[in-house]
Amino acid sequence: MLRLSKKLLFAIEAVVDIAYYSESEPVRSTDICKRQGIPRRYLEQVLQQLVHHDILTGQRGPRGGYRLARDGERIRLGDIIRIVRELEGTPDPIADPVGSELGQRIVRPIWREMQNEMMSRFDAITVADLCRRASSDGLDERQAAEAG
């Protein structure tokens, strides 16, 4: 079942932060934590999973940090959602074979259809789209990067 968890919200915010605030240097996780108010304990695990799934690349060392692994036009919110859902390992109650005939044949198919429609919408939104929204909303990437 699709639900908005803190981990999912933080993962999306972190990827958009990296896309929006990166310049010539990788974005440090400490800067993401400061700008987005994300607790470090949530962030590091999520960032590593996003590296493992080729959403981000990580660079170690004193000038290390994170970058997008590919262009923001090619990273969709649906990609991030699927990765975090896998990381969270929460079973989907729709897939549970136990249940009433009414639930199995009527209620769960409607729920599954709604989830599929929602994921289709998330698949239509790219990280670049969210960066454009931030820019058009007046979020100044240079000022915010300096504040971090």
N, C-alpha and C positions, 0 to 999 in steps of 0.2 A: 504494500500500500504506500502511496506517495504521501509523505508528510514532511513538513518543514521542521527540521531539527536545527539546533544551534550549529552543529558540525556542518550541515549542508549550507546554511546561511553564511557561515564563516568561510567555507571553501569558495563559494561564489564571490564573496567580497574580496577575498585574497587574490583570486585570479584577475578580477577586474582592477584591483589596486595595482597589481604587477603590470598589467597592460596599460593602465592609465598613467602611472607615475614613473615608469621606467624610461630612462634616457640612454646614455651610453654605458652605464654601469648596471649590473644586476641589482635587483631590489632585495634588501635585507629583510629577513623575517621580523627583526626587531622594529623596523620602520613600519611594516604592515601592522604589527600589533599596536603601535602607538597611534597611527592614523585611524585605524578601524576599531580600536578598543577591543581587540580579540585577545583572549588569554593565550599565552604562548603554549600551554599544554594542549590546547585544541589545535593550534595552528601547525605545529611541526609534523604531527602525524598525518594531517590532511595534505600538507605540502609534499611530503614524501610519497604518498599515494598518487598524487597528481603528477609527480615526476615519473613514477613507475609506469603510469598509463600514458605517458607522452603528451600531457597537457602542458607541463612545465619542464624546464631543464634547471638543474642545480649546479652551482659552481662553489666549490669549497675554498676556504682560505679567508684571509683578512679582507679581501675585496670581493668576497663571494656573495651569493644571494641567488635569486631566482629570476628567470626570464620565461616568456612564453616559448613553448617548444615549436610552435608554428604560428602563422599569422592569425590574429584575432578574428578574422573573418571565417576561419576554418575551425574555430573552437565554439561549440554550441553549448548553451546551458544544459541541454539534455545530456551531453557527454559528462559534465561535471556531476550532475544529479545521479547518473548511473554509477559512477565511480564511488561516490560517497555512500550511496545505498549499499553497495557491495561491501564497503569498509565497515559500515555499521552492522551489517549482518542481521538486520531485523527481518524475521520471516514475514512473508506476505500472507495475511489471513485468507485472501482470495484463493490462494493455491492450496489451502488445506482441504484434503479430500473428505474430511469429516464435516457433516452438516446436513441440514434438511434438504428435501427435494426442492422446496420453494427457494431456499437460499442458493442451492447449486444451479438451478435452471433459470431463475428469474432475477434475484437480487444481485448475485455475484457477476453475472454477465453485464448488467448495467454498470456496475461499479468498474469493471474491467474496461468497458467502453469509454467511460469518463476518464479513467487514468490514461488510456491510449490517446484520447483527444488532448489532454493536458500535456503529455509528453511530446506530442506533435507540435504543440505551440512552443514548448521549451526548445525543441529542436530547430525552430524557425528563428530563434533569437541567438545572436552571436555575441561574443565578448566585445567585438568591435562595435556592435549596436549599442551596448551598454556604455562604452566609452564615449560614443557620440552623444548619448543622452546626458551623460555627466557634463560634457563640454557645453551642450546647448542649454543646460540648466545653470551654467555659470560657475561650475566647479573649476577653479584654476589649478591645473596640475602643477605648475611651477611653484605657486605659493604653498600648496599643500605638501609638496615634496620637501620644501625647505622647512616647513613646520615639523616634519617627522623627524 
